């Protein structure tokens, strides 16, 4: 439960100002950026909100704020949406997302190996040079959904790049859950919508790190993964949520405890 509470600790709006594109509410602006945002003519200020009148100006605004030191420029565009399944209203660099409180989508894959009743889980260790949570444990495949791609297209792409999983295997992944959360992080507000997949991998397949984002892979009995989530903070923060969902679905957590955790996961909200 502490992992769920950690990922849902953001109070909205708090001291943040609502960010709109036209009439659509899409995020929450950090208060320390307000003075510098006033320099952009495509932004309209109201007492409780800032509205962008020209969606195409958002990348330029974000780049200017990055150059002023508000966040690191990531060189990866993400779509901005008012709702998870809604139309893309604009694009913004990945590094700017927490500062603008914009919702981001991610694809997370439970890489499962089944041997009768025995279930094992492929665990990745994030590279030590990762900007976010270096060295933490992670899913066999996980990644943010960049502009122009669907979550499943992202899954197939990241599977090949991160774990050398070929498309004919990655395409067998099955969507099992959606999870949301709003979390205050050092880099800003994380409002994420996670698409959670199960992928049954053959016993003779071993993932291999391909793009440098993963240091290594290790196959764990599912019980070991559950103990690590329960007793440690070794996993990346949002991976814990996806694994808790998995443990409940596999009936490893039952009864009142499962009901309480499932209610906590459902409260998430973005």
C-alpha positions in Angstrom: 0.0 0.0 0.0 2.9 2.4 0.6 3.8 2.2 -3.1 0.3 3.1 -4.1 0.2 6.0 -1.6 3.6 7.2 -2.9 2.3 7.3 -6.5 -0.9 9.1 -5.6 0.4 11.8 -3.3 -0.2 14.8 -5.5 -2.8 17.3 -4.3 -4.5 19.0 -7.2 -4.5 21.7 -7.9 -2.4 22.6 -4.9 -0.5 25.8 -5.8 -0.5 24.9 -9.5 -2.4 26.8 -12.2 -4.6 25.0 -14.7 -3.1 24.7 -18.2 -5.5 24.7 -21.1 -5.2 24.4 -24.9 -8.2 26.4 -26.1 -11.0 25.2 -23.8 -9.5 21.8 -23.1 -7.8 21.3 -19.7 -4.6 19.4 -20.2 -2.3 20.1 -17.3 -1.1 22.0 -14.3 1.6 24.7 -14.5 4.4 25.0 -11.9 4.0 28.4 -10.1 7.7 29.2 -10.5 7.3 29.4 -14.3 4.5 32.0 -14.4 6.7 35.1 -14.7 8.7 33.6 -17.6 5.6 32.3 -19.3 4.2 35.8 -19.4 6.6 36.7 -22.2 4.8 34.4 -24.7 2.0 36.1 -26.7 0.2 32.8 -27.5 -0.6 32.4 -23.8 -3.6 34.0 -22.1 -3.7 34.4 -18.4 -6.7 34.2 -16.1 -6.8 34.2 -12.3 -6.9 30.4 -12.1 -5.6 29.2 -15.5 -3.3 29.8 -18.5 -4.7 29.1 -22.0 -2.6 28.4 -25.1 -4.2 29.9 -28.2 -1.8 28.4 -30.7 -1.0 24.7 -30.1 1.9 24.8 -32.5 3.7 27.3 -30.2 4.0 24.8 -27.3 7.3 23.1 -28.5 8.9 26.6 -28.8 7.7 27.6 -25.4 9.0 24.4 -23.8 12.3 24.8 -25.5 12.7 28.3 -24.2 12.0 27.3 -20.7 14.4 24.4 -21.0 17.1 26.8 -22.0 16.3 28.8 -18.9 17.0 25.7 -16.8 13.5 24.6 -15.8 14.0 21.1 -17.1 16.3 18.9 -19.2 15.5 18.8 -22.9 14.9 15.1 -23.9 14.6 15.4 -27.7 11.5 13.2 -27.7 8.1 14.6 -28.5 5.0 13.3 -26.7 1.4 14.0 -27.6 -0.7 16.2 -25.3 -4.2 15.0 -24.7 -7.1 16.1 -22.4 -8.1 12.5 -21.9 -6.1 9.3 -22.3 -8.0 8.2 -25.4 -8.7 11.7 -26.7 -7.2 13.4 -29.8 -3.7 14.8 -29.7 -4.0 18.5 -29.2 -0.3 19.5 -29.3 3.1 18.1 -28.8 5.6 18.7 -26.0 9.1 17.5 -25.3 9.3 14.6 -22.8 11.4 16.6 -20.4 8.8 19.4 -20.1 5.9 17.1 -19.2 6.2 17.2 -15.4 6.7 20.9 -15.3 3.5 21.4 -17.3 1.7 18.6 -15.4 0.6 17.1 -18.8 -0.7 13.6 -18.8 1.7 11.0 -20.3 1.0 7.4 -21.4 3.3 4.5 -20.8 3.4 0.8 -21.9 4.5 -1.8 -19.3 5.0 -5.4 -20.0 5.1 -8.3 -17.5 7.5 -10.8 -19.1 6.2 -14.1 -17.8 7.6 -17.6 -18.2 5.2 -20.4 -17.2 6.1 -24.0 -16.3 2.9 -25.7 -15.3 1.7 -23.9 -12.1 5.1 -22.3 -11.6 5.3 -18.7 -12.9 8.6 -16.7 -13.3 9.1 -13.0 -14.2 11.8 -11.4 -16.2 13.3 -8.5 -14.3 15.4 -5.7 -15.8 17.9 -3.6 -14.0 18.0 0.0 -15.3 21.3 1.4 -16.5 23.2 3.6 -14.0 23.2 6.5 -16.5 19.4 6.7 -16.8 18.1 10.1 -15.9 15.2 8.6 -13.9 15.7 6.0 -11.2 19.1 4.7 -12.3 19.9 1.2 -11.2 16.3 0.4 -10.1 14.6 -2.8 -11.1 12.1 -2.6 -13.9 9.9 -4.6 -16.3 11.4 -6.6 -19.1 9.9 -3.8 -21.4 8.5 -0.4 -20.4 8.5 2.9 -22.0 6.6 6.2 -22.5 4.4 6.4 -25.6 6.0 9.0 -28.0 4.1 11.2 -30.3 2.4 9.4 -33.2 2.6 5.9 -31.8 0.0 3.8 -30.0 0.8 2.1 -26.8 1.0 -1.3 -28.5 3.2 0.1 -31.3 5.4 1.5 -28.5 5.5 -1.9 -26.8 6.7 -3.7 -30.0 9.3 -1.0 -30.6 10.6 -0.9 -27.0 10.6 -4.7 -26.9 13.1 -4.9 -29.8 15.2 -1.9 -28.6 15.4 -2.7 -24.9 15.2 -6.5 -24.7 15.8 -7.9 -28.2 12.3 -9.4 -28.2 11.4 -10.0 -31.8 8.1 -8.7 -33.2 6.5 -12.1 -33.6 6.9 -12.6 -29.8 6.1 -9.0 -28.8 2.9 -9.1 -30.8 1.5 -11.8 -28.5 1.3 -9.4 -25.6 -2.1 -9.0 -24.1 -3.6 -5.8 -22.6 -4.7 -6.7 -19.0 -5.1 -3.4 -17.1 -5.1 0.4 -17.1 -3.6 2.2 -14.1 -3.4 5.9 -13.4 -1.7 8.1 -10.8 -0.8 11.7 -10.0 2.5 11.9 -8.2 4.7 14.8 -6.9 8.2 14.0 -8.0 11.5 16.1 -7.8 11.1 16.8 -11.5 7.5 17.9 -11.1 4.0 16.5 -11.4 3.7 13.0 -12.9 0.2 12.3 -14.3 0.6 9.0 -16.0 -1.8 6.5 -17.7 -0.2 3.1 -17.9 -1.2 0.4 -20.4 -0.3 -2.9 -18.7 0.4 -6.0 -20.7 1.2 -9.7 -20.0 3.6 -11.4 -22.4 4.2 -15.1 -22.0 7.7 -15.8 -23.2 9.1 -19.2 -24.2 11.3 -20.9 -21.5 14.3 -21.0 -24.0 14.1 -17.3 -24.7 16.5 -14.9 -22.9 16.1 -11.1 -23.3 19.3 -9.2 -24.2 20.0 -5.6 -23.6 20.2 -3.8 -26.9 20.1 0.0 -26.6 22.0 0.6 -23.3 18.9 1.5 -21.2 19.0 -1.8 -19.4 22.1 -3.1 -17.5 21.0 -6.8 -17.2 18.0 -9.2 -17.1 17.3 -11.9 -14.6 14.5 -14.4 -14.4 12.9 -14.5 -10.9 10.3 -16.8 -9.4 7.1 -14.6 -9.1 7.2 -15.1 -5.3 10.6 -13.4 -5.1 9.3 -10.4 -7.1 6.3 -10.1 -4.7 8.7 -10.2 -1.7 10.8 -7.4 -3.3 7.8 -5.2 -3.9 6.5 -5.9 -0.4 9.7 -5.4 1.6 11.9 -3.0 -0.5 12.0 0.0 -2.7 14.2 -1.7 -5.3 11.7 -1.3 -8.2 11.1 1.9 -10.1 8.2 3.7 -8.5 5.4 3.0 -11.1 6.6 -0.6 -11.7 5.4 -1.5 -8.2 1.8 -0.6 -9.2 1.9 -2.8 -12.3 3.3 -5.7 -10.3 0.8 -5.3 -7.5 -1.9 -5.6 -10.2 -0.2 -8.7 -11.5 0.0 -10.3 -8.1 -3.7 -9.8 -7.5 -4.6 -11.2 -10.9 -2.5 -14.3 -10.2 -4.3 -14.8 -6.9 -1.0 -14.3 -4.9 -2.7 -11.6 -2.9 -6.2 -12.5 -1.7 -9.2 -11.5 0.4 -9.4 -8.2 2.2 -5.8 -7.3 1.4 -6.4 -7.7 -2.3 -9.6 -5.7 -2.1 -7.9 -2.9 -0.3 -5.0 -2.8 -2.8 -7.3 -3.0 -5.8 -9.3 0.0 -4.4 -6.1 1.9 -3.9 -5.0 1.2 -7.5 -8.5 2.3 -8.8 -8.3 5.7 -7.0 -5.1 6.7 -8.9 -6.6 9.4 -11.1 -4.8 11.7 -13.5 
